[in-house]
Amino acid sequence: MNEKKKMEITSIQIEPNTHPEAKVIATAAVVLNGSLSLRGIKILRGRYGLFLAFPGLSTGSPQRAFEALSMRFRKELQTEILQAYKHLLATPVSLFG
């Protein structure tokens, strides 16, 4: 009965920032196992490339609304979100709807 089930990323939605000079270049919402929605994940451009920041409970709070407890899952989550962001950038935009 104590089976460990793997967390599966069922969907990722990326909302790019329209201000090209902003630190936050996009935000992401992720659904896990079709049951849990994580919103407000920021995609930032840092000195060494893109990285994620999880939302805090309130402005200036050092605590996070959620946090990946295993480094393996955090890396998987970051990889999937950044791939979705790069895929969005590479997708041509239709001028005719």
HELIX and SHEET records of a PDB file:
HELIX    1   1 MET A   71  ALA A   90  1                                  20    
SHEET    1   A 4 ILE A   9  PRO A  16  0                                        
SHEET    2   A 4 VAL A  24  LEU A  32 -1                                        
SHEET    3   A 4 LEU A  36  GLY A  46 -1                                        
SHEET    4   A 4 GLY A  49  ALA A  53 -1                                        
END                                                                             
